[in-house]
Amino acid sequence: MNRYRNFFLIAVVTGPLLVAGCLQEQTAQIPPTPTPLAGHAAIKQALGNVTGSVQSALDRLDFTISDAAGALGTTGLSGPAADAVLAKAAGSHPAVMNAITYDQDGTVLAAEPGEAKVLVGQSLIGYAIVQKAVTERETLMSELLLLAEGGDGVVIAHPVFSMDKEFAGVVSMAFSPDALVRPIADSTASGTPYSFMVAQPGGRVLYDPDPEEVARETFNETLYAEFPEILDLARNYAAHRTGYDTYSFHRTGSGEVVSKETFWDTVELHGTEWRVLVIGER
């Protein structure tokens, strides 16, 4: 009888201890809530998020046009099957403006979507990227240019080789950098004191929260000439893939001049670079 009584006492005493130990073990497994970043750490994290997302978006466009080039090597550069390949590429992202094919002389053979068909039969050999694409037969990305059908866009051109490995021509995709970047930048900037800008190293603006700034040439704009620090910044990011600088300019959406700071990084596709800047007031 004593033996059973002793066992009962041990169970009563150790039972709560075992339960408490299990609870402590479960509590220890809950990861601590991370401390939100602040100051320069936060602004650089925001820059990394946008830079990574923009690079991924460019890579997806590049994969799409590469995939189209492979399909067109089988279908040929014109005809219903080629149109279907181009239509798929043209509809792959809202930023895409058109997808076309052209032969070794730069003459457009097929185009999608429907409004781009006005290009069929036109010679684009006057464009530097077309000349380079048919000569070098390598994948290229242009800087911002005025498209033949109107509007500003960037072009990714990919050579097309037949099933016999013969160079047949080029498939080209035109897209709007502003339309590509804006949803990414707006989403990241929402609820933060930061804004973003994307520019070519030569200073041409590809994206800005203020649509009026898009496509402006920094070094040729009278507005920027009134703010020499902006010209210094443009020279700085032209010369360096990453960096930090300060300057004064209008507050976004306001005429008030404020002191700002910026970090920047670079995205790249086929040797063409874009600078991605995150901007905050000091």
C-alpha positions in Angstrom: 0.0 0.0 0.0 2.9 2.4 0.9 4.4 1.6 -2.5 1.3 2.8 -4.3 1.0 5.9 -2.1 4.6 6.9 -2.8 4.1 6.5 -6.5 1.0 8.7 -6.3 2.9 11.4 -4.4 5.8 11.3 -7.0 3.3 11.7 -9.8 1.5 14.6 -8.1 4.8 16.4 -7.6 6.6 15.7 -10.9 3.5 16.0 -13.1 3.2 19.9 -12.9 7.0 20.1 -13.3 6.9 18.1 -16.6 4.0 20.2 -17.9 5.9 23.4 -17.0 9.0 22.1 -18.7 7.0 21.4 -21.9 5.5 24.8 -21.8 8.9 26.4 -21.4 10.2 24.3 -24.3 7.3 25.4 -26.5 7.8 29.0 -25.4 11.5 28.9 -26.2 10.7 27.7 -29.8 8.7 30.9 -30.6 11.1 33.2 -32.5 11.4 36.7 -31.1 9.8 39.6 -33.0 12.4 41.3 -35.1 13.1 44.9 -34.2 12.1 47.2 -37.1 15.0 48.8 -38.9 15.4 52.5 -38.7 17.6 55.3 -40.2 20.0 54.3 -42.9 19.5 50.6 -42.3 15.8 51.0 -43.2 16.3 53.1 -46.3 18.9 50.7 -47.6 16.6 47.7 -47.0 13.9 49.5 -49.0 16.4 50.1 -51.8 17.4 46.4 -51.8 13.7 45.4 -52.1 13.1 47.6 -55.1 16.4 46.8 -56.8 15.8 43.1 -56.4 12.2 43.3 -57.7 13.1 45.5 -60.7 16.0 43.1 -61.6 13.6 40.2 -61.4 11.1 41.9 -63.6 13.8 42.6 -66.3 15.0 39.0 -66.1 11.4 37.8 -66.7 11.0 40.0 -69.8 14.4 38.7 -71.0 13.3 35.1 -70.5 10.0 35.8 -72.3 11.8 37.1 -75.4 14.4 34.4 -75.3 11.6 31.8 -75.2 9.9 33.5 -78.2 13.2 33.4 -80.1 13.4 29.7 -79.6 9.8 29.2 -80.8 10.3 31.4 -83.8 13.3 29.4 -84.9 10.7 26.7 -85.6 7.7 28.7 -86.8 9.6 31.3 -88.9 9.5 35.0 -88.4 6.1 35.6 -90.0 2.7 33.9 -90.5 -0.1 32.8 -88.1 2.2 30.7 -85.9 4.7 33.5 -85.5 1.9 35.9 -84.7 0.8 33.6 -81.9 4.3 33.6 -80.4 4.5 37.4 -80.6 1.0 37.8 -79.1 2.0 35.7 -76.1 5.2 37.8 -75.6 3.3 41.1 -76.0 0.7 40.0 -73.4 3.3 38.7 -70.9 3.4 42.0 -68.9 1.4 45.2 -68.8 4.6 47.2 -69.5 5.2 45.5 -72.8 4.3 47.8 -75.7 4.9 45.5 -78.7 6.7 42.4 -79.9 8.0 42.3 -83.5 10.3 40.3 -85.8 12.6 41.8 -88.5 14.9 40.2 -91.0 18.6 40.7 -91.6 17.9 44.0 -93.3 15.9 45.4 -90.4 12.5 45.1 -92.2 9.6 44.3 -89.9 8.0 41.0 -90.8 5.4 40.5 -88.0 4.1 42.5 -85.0 1.8 42.2 -82.1 -0.5 43.4 -80.6 -2.9 44.6 -83.4 -2.0 48.3 -83.2 1.7 47.4 -83.8 1.0 45.9 -87.2 1.5 49.3 -88.8 5.2 48.5 -88.4 5.0 45.5 -90.8 7.0 46.3 -93.9 8.8 49.3 -92.3 12.6 49.3 -92.2 14.1 50.0 -88.8 17.7 49.8 -89.9 18.2 53.4 -88.9 18.0 52.5 -85.2 21.4 51.8 -83.7 20.1 48.8 -81.8 18.7 47.2 -84.9 22.0 47.7 -86.7 23.8 46.2 -83.8 21.3 43.3 -83.4 21.6 42.2 -87.0 25.4 42.7 -87.1 26.4 41.2 -83.8 23.6 38.6 -83.5 23.6 38.8 -79.8 20.9 39.7 -77.2 20.8 43.4 -76.4 18.9 45.9 -74.4 18.7 49.5 -75.6 18.5 52.8 -73.7 15.3 54.7 -73.7 14.4 55.7 -77.3 11.6 57.1 -79.4 9.8 54.1 -80.9 8.9 53.9 -84.6 5.1 53.8 -83.8 5.5 56.6 -81.2 6.1 56.8 -77.5 9.3 56.2 -75.5 10.4 52.7 -74.7 13.3 50.4 -74.1 13.9 47.5 -76.5 15.2 44.0 -75.8 16.4 42.3 -79.1 17.2 38.6 -79.4 18.6 36.9 -82.4 16.5 34.1 -84.0 18.3 31.1 -85.5 16.6 28.5 -87.7 16.5 24.8 -87.0 19.6 24.6 -89.2 21.4 27.1 -86.9 21.2 29.8 -89.6 20.7 33.4 -88.5 17.1 34.3 -89.6 16.6 37.7 -88.0 15.6 39.2 -84.7 12.7 39.2 -82.3 12.3 42.4 -80.4 10.2 43.5 -77.4 9.6 47.1 -76.6 8.4 48.1 -73.1 7.9 51.1 -70.8 10.4 51.3 -68.0 8.0 53.6 -66.1 5.2 51.0 -66.3 7.6 48.3 -65.3 9.0 50.1 -62.2 6.0 52.2 -61.0 4.0 49.4 -59.3 7.1 48.0 -57.6 8.3 51.4 -56.4 4.8 52.6 -55.3 4.1 49.4 -53.4 7.5 49.6 -51.5 7.2 53.4 -50.8 3.6 53.1 -49.5 3.5 53.9 -45.8 7.2 55.0 -45.7 8.9 58.4 -45.9 10.9 57.3 -49.0 10.5 57.7 -52.7 12.3 56.1 -55.6 13.8 57.1 -58.9 15.3 55.1 -61.7 17.6 56.7 -64.3 20.1 55.8 -66.9 23.7 56.4 -66.0 23.7 59.3 -68.5 21.0 61.0 -66.4 17.8 60.3 -68.3 15.0 59.6 -65.9 13.2 56.3 -66.5 10.9 56.5 -63.5 9.9 59.1 -60.9 6.9 59.5 -58.6 6.2 62.7 -60.6 5.3 61.6 -64.1 6.4 65.0 -65.4 10.0 64.1 -64.5 9.9 60.9 -66.6 12.1 60.9 -69.7 13.8 64.2 -68.8 17.5 64.6 -69.5 19.1 65.7 -66.2 22.0 67.5 -67.9 19.8 69.3 -70.5 16.9 70.4 -68.3 16.7 74.1 -67.3 14.9 73.0 -64.1 17.8 71.0 -62.9 20.3 73.7 -63.8 18.8 75.7 -60.9 19.9 73.0 -58.6 23.6 72.3 -59.1 23.6 69.6 -56.4 21.4 67.5 -58.7 23.9 67.8 -61.5 26.6 66.7 -59.0 24.5 63.8 -58.0 23.9 62.7 -61.6 27.6 62.8 -62.2 28.2 60.8 -59.1 25.7 58.0 -60.0 26.9 58.0 -63.6 30.4 57.1 -62.4 29.5 54.7 -59.6 27.2 51.6 -59.6 26.4 52.1 -55.9 26.7 55.1 -53.6 25.3 57.8 -51.3 24.8 61.5 -51.8 22.8 64.5 -50.5 21.2 67.4 -52.4 18.4 69.9 -52.3 15.3 69.8 -54.5 11.5 70.3 -54.4 9.5 68.1 -52.1 7.5 65.6 -54.2 4.2 67.2 -55.1 5.3 70.5 -53.6 7.2 73.6 -54.6 9.0 73.7 -51.2 12.8 73.1 -51.4 14.0 70.5 -48.9 17.3 68.8 -48.1 17.4 65.1 -49.3 19.7 62.1 -49.1 19.9 59.1 -51.4 21.4 55.7 -51.7 21.5 54.0 -55.1 22.2 50.6 -56.6 22.3 49.2 -60.1 20.2 46.7 -62.2 21.6 45.5 -65.5 20.6 43.5 -68.5 22.9 42.6 -71.4 25.4 45.4 -70.5 22.8 48.2 -70.2 22.6 49.6 -66.6 19.9 51.4 -64.7 20.5 53.3 -61.5 17.9 52.7 -58.8 17.8 55.5 -56.2 15.9 55.6 -52.8 15.3 59.1 -51.6 14.4 60.5 -48.2 14.4 63.9 -46.6 17.2 64.6 -44.2 
